[in-house]
Amino acid sequence: MPVSTSPAEITMEPSEAASVTPEVIPAAALLIGTKGTRRFVGREHGAGISYFFVDADPGQGPDLHWHPYTETWFVIEGTARITVGTATLVANAEDTATVPAGVWHGFKNAGTGRLRILCIHASDTIIQTWAD
């Protein structure tokens, strides 16, 4: 039997009604700590992804940890030094990087100004295990 090389057919029909009440979540409602970092847990809002928006001082950022799903970073402002397993990456404003599921990773602000970075978790909830 031949194997299809085309993408899966979409059989879903669009709807005019959302299955959850549409909402805008104010930034202040997502704040954790006092430095401007925000946490969005998708499951709480009917979304299939979660994220952290990190606003970090020079030298700051999360230490090594891992997730059972992929994480993708989009650098909004500044320079991030990202550790992915044994590799070290440097990402600047408008760059994107991804870490596979189950790999130790972390990042630090490697610049002299602010690091503003969006950390997108491919999960409707955030699950992370810290190295320390």
C-alpha positions in Angstrom: 0.0 0.0 0.0 1.5 3.4 -0.9 2.4 5.8 1.9 0.8 9.3 1.6 3.3 12.2 1.5 0.6 14.9 1.8 -0.3 16.5 5.1 -3.3 15.1 7.0 -6.6 16.3 5.8 -8.4 18.8 8.0 -11.9 17.6 8.7 -12.9 20.1 11.4 -15.6 22.6 10.5 -15.2 26.2 11.8 -17.6 27.6 14.4 -18.8 31.1 15.2 -18.9 30.3 18.9 -15.8 29.8 21.1 -15.8 26.8 23.5 -14.4 29.1 26.2 -15.3 32.7 26.9 -12.8 34.9 25.0 -10.8 37.1 27.4 -7.8 39.4 27.6 -5.6 38.6 30.5 -4.0 41.8 31.9 -0.2 41.6 32.2 -0.5 42.4 36.0 -2.6 39.2 36.5 0.3 37.0 35.2 3.1 38.6 37.3 5.2 36.4 39.5 7.7 37.9 41.8 8.7 41.6 41.6 11.0 41.7 38.5 8.4 41.7 35.7 8.3 38.0 34.9 4.9 36.7 33.9 3.6 33.1 33.8 0.7 32.1 31.5 -0.7 28.6 32.1 -2.7 27.7 29.0 -5.0 25.1 30.7 -6.4 27.9 32.9 -7.5 29.8 29.7 -8.4 27.1 27.2 -5.0 27.3 25.4 -2.8 24.4 24.3 0.4 26.2 25.2 1.9 28.0 28.2 4.6 30.6 28.5 6.9 32.7 30.6 7.7 36.2 29.7 11.0 36.9 31.3 12.3 40.5 31.9 15.8 39.9 33.3 18.7 42.1 34.6 22.2 41.4 33.3 23.4 38.0 34.5 19.9 36.9 35.5 17.8 34.0 34.2 16.7 30.5 35.0 19.2 27.9 36.1 19.3 24.4 34.5 16.0 22.6 34.4 14.1 20.3 31.9 10.6 19.7 30.7 8.8 16.6 29.2 7.9 18.7 26.1 9.7 21.2 23.8 10.3 24.8 24.8 10.9 27.6 22.2 12.4 31.0 23.0 11.8 34.2 21.2 14.2 37.0 22.2 12.3 40.3 22.2 15.1 42.5 23.5 18.7 42.0 24.6 21.1 39.0 24.4 20.5 35.6 25.9 23.2 33.0 26.5 21.2 29.7 26.3 22.5 26.3 27.5 20.9 23.3 25.7 22.5 20.1 27.0 26.2 20.6 26.4 25.8 23.3 23.8 25.8 27.1 24.4 23.9 29.4 22.1 23.9 33.2 21.9 20.5 34.6 20.8 19.9 38.3 20.1 16.7 40.3 19.6 14.3 38.7 17.2 16.2 35.3 17.3 14.4 32.0 18.0 15.8 28.8 19.6 14.2 25.5 20.7 15.2 22.8 23.1 13.9 19.2 22.7 11.9 17.5 25.4 13.9 16.0 28.3 17.1 18.1 27.7 18.7 20.1 30.5 18.6 23.8 29.6 18.6 27.4 31.0 19.5 30.9 30.0 21.1 34.1 31.3 21.0 37.7 30.2 24.4 38.0 28.5 24.1 41.7 27.7 24.5 44.9 29.6 20.8 46.0 29.2 17.5 44.2 29.8 16.7 40.8 28.4 13.1 40.4 27.4 12.4 36.9 26.2 9.2 34.8 25.6 9.6 31.2 26.6 6.9 29.1 24.9 6.1 25.7 26.5 4.4 23.1 24.1 2.0 22.1 26.9 -1.2 23.5 28.4 0.5 23.3 31.8 4.1 24.0 33.0 6.1 21.0 34.2 9.7 21.6 35.1 12.3 19.8 37.1 15.3 21.8 38.4 18.9 20.6 38.5 19.4 21.9 42.0 
